Amino acid sequence: MSAGTPDGQPWWVMSTPEERERQRQRTAPPYVRWQPTRFLATVTMVLLGVCAMADLASVYAGSRLAVLIDGAAPWAYGGMERLEEAEGLFSVTELVRFAAPVATAIPFLMWFHRSRLNAEAFDAAGQRMGSGWAVGAWFVPVANLWFPKKIANDIWDASTPPGPDGTVRYRVPAGLLNAWWGSWLVAGFGNGVASALYDAAETPGELQDALAFHTVAGGLDVLSALLAVCFVDKLTGMQHTLQAHRLALAARAR
């Protein structure tokens, strides 16, 4: 919540229009304006759905390849051809599985950055990192394990809509945010291990173990994508609800 306000309340719930305007001028720079994010959120959620489907396709292809490896000897009738076909399908699905998150990252980062600027319009004092970090933090090695989450926490808190009486903000529990971030970290680690095991596999048994780990990592990816959809949808809804409340207060103050 913004500093310097009665009872720790942000400027937009202060008792008089004059007090709200004075506090707004101190905490929200003139160039920071709220902008809707529903279009970016929708594009991001659709592409996250594509990521989930690509993960499922890769899990299917990997499982099929593992079954064939465990089945008839490759020199049996048609065995080698089936193995080559399955391996080719697995390679294609892995390529799509890599390309889908890359395509999703563009609208997601645009949405995340815009949401961060909106949070600054809501509660500038509550943002512990500059708005540029909303994009840059994802690309800094090691720091990208917690900086984006720190920024997301601040956005979440600043975007909390008012209570039913319109004067007090009740913090929305961040369980969804925490679940998404945790699943994203675990899925990333699992994918790294699965890829290393697959590249190092030299025997059919080692290849099957790598594909089994790949199946688990793919399932975690699906879970992470679905939680990301829920997070994007929830935060977008919170910001739009809060902005509608601010506009209603401004209209009454005129």
N, C-alpha and C positions, 0 to 999 in steps of 0.2 A: 504494500500500500504506500501511497505517496506520503513523504514526510511533510511536516508542518501543517497538518490538517487536524481539526478537532477529532478526538477519539481515533486517530489514525485512519480516518476515512479519506478516500481519494477526492480530488477536486470536484468531480461531477456529482457527488451526493451531498455537498455542503449546503448549508441552510439557505443562503441567499445568492442571487445571481451575481452580485458584486464580488462576493468572496470566491465563488467558483471561477469567475473570470480572472481575478488576480492570481489565483493558484494555477490556473491553466496556463497563463502567460509565463509563469516561473518554471513549470515542469514540462510543457510541450512546446518545442520550437515551432515557429510559424510554418516551416517547410514540412513538418510532419503532419500528414493528413491521412485519415483512415480511408482505405479503399477496399471494396468488396473482393473476396477471394473465392467465391463459389465456383467460378469457371475453372480457375487453376486447380481447385480441389477436385472438381469433377473429372478433369483430364487425368490428374494424378491417380485418383481412385480407379479409373478404368484401366490405366496402364499397370497399376498394382495387381488388378485382377488378371491381366495378361501374364504378369510375372508368375502368379500362382498357377495358372494353367500350364505355363512353360515348365515349372517345377514338377508338376504332376506328370507331364509327358516324359520328362527326363527320368523320373522315378520308374515309370512304366518301362521305358527302353532299357534302363539299367537292370531292372528285375528280369526282363526277358533275356537279356544277355547272360545273366547269372544262371538262369535255368538251363540255357543251351550249353553252357560250359559244364554244367553238372550232369548233362544228359549223355547222349551217345557220343562215342569217340569221333573226333573231327574227320577221320578218314572213312567213316561210315557213309552210306549213300546220302548225298545231299548235305552231309553234316557241315563241311567246310563252307558251302555256299550260305547256309543258314546262319552260321557264325559271322561271316563277313557282312551279311545283310543286317544282322542285329547290331554289330559293331558300328556299321555305317549309320543306322538309325540313332544309336546312342550318341555318336559324334554330332549329328545334326541337332538333336534336342539339346545337347550341351551348348552348342553355339547359340541357339535361340535363347537358352536359359541365361547366357552371358549377355546377349544383346538387349534383352527386355529390361533388365535393371538399368542399363546405361541410358536407354531411351526414357525410362521413368524418372531418372535423376534430374533431368532438365526441368520439367514442370514442378517436380517436388521441391527443388531448391528455389524456384521462383515463388512457389506458394509459401515455403518456410520463411524466406526473406521478407515477403510482403506481410506475413503474419507477425514477424518480428517488428516491422515498422508500425503496424497497427497497435502492437503492444506498447510501443513507445508513446503513441498518441493516447493510449488509455492510462498508462502509468510509467512515465519516463524514469522516475527515480528507482523503480523496481527492476530495471534492466541492468544487469551487472556487466554485460559485455556489449561492445559496439555492434551496430547492425551489420557491418561487413563480415563479422564473424559468423553470421547465420549461414553464409556460404563458405567462407574460408575455413571454418573450423572442421569441415568434413574432409579436408584435403591435407591437414597437418598430421603427420604420423604420430602415433601414441596419443596426442592430444585429442584426436578424433574419437577416442574411446569414451570421453566424458564431456568435452566442451559442448558438442551439439545438445547433449542431454541437459546440461546446465542452462543453455539458452532456451531450450524447450520448457524447462521448469518455470523460467521467468515469464515466458509468453503465456503459459497456462495460467499462472497466478494473476497476471495482469488482465487476462481475458475472462476471468470469472464473472458471470453476470450477477446483478444485485439479487438480494433476497426477495421474497414475495411482497414485502412492504416497500421495496424500491429504495431503501436507504442504507442497508447494510449488506456487504458482500459476504457470502458464505463460500469458503473455498471449496471448489469441486474436488473430491478425492482424485488423486492422480494415479490410481491403480492401473488404468488403461495405458497411460503414458509409460509407466514403469514396466508394464508387461511387454509393450511393444519394444521398448529399448532393450530389455533383457533378452527377448527372443531374437532380436536383430544381432546382438553381439554373439550369442550362442550359435546362431545359424552361420554367421561368418566364420567362426572358429571351426565349426563342423565341416564346412565346405573346404576350408584350407586343408584340414586333415584328410578328407576324402580324396581331394585332388592329389596330395602327396602320396597317399597309399596306392592310388591307381597308377600314377606315373612310375612308382617303384616296383610294382607287381611283376614278377617273373615266372610264377607258376600259376596253374589254374586255381589252386587253393587261395593264393594271395590275391588273385584277381577277384575271386568271389568275396573275400573278406572286404576288399576295397569297395565293391559294388554294394555290399550290405551296409557299409558305413555311408555310402553315397545315398542310399535309400533313406536312412535316418536324417541325414543333412537336408535332403530334399523335403522331407516332411516338416522339418523346422523352418525351412524357407517358406513353405506354404503358410504355416502358422504366423510367421513374421509378417508376411504380406497382408494377410487378413487383419491382423491387429493394426497394421499401418493404415489400412482403409478405415477402420473404426476410429483411430486417432485423428486422422485428417478430417473425417466427417464431424467428429465431436468438437474439435477445436474450432473448426470453421463455424459451426452452429453457435458456439459460445461467443465468438467475436461478433457475429451478426446480431445476436440477441442483445449483447451489451451495447453495440452501436445504436440499435433501435431505442434502447432505454436512454441513451445520451441525447439522441435527437428529440425524444419526447420531453426531456427535462429542458432542453434549449427552447423548444416551442412554448413551454409553459412560462419560461423566464422572460419571454418577449412582452 
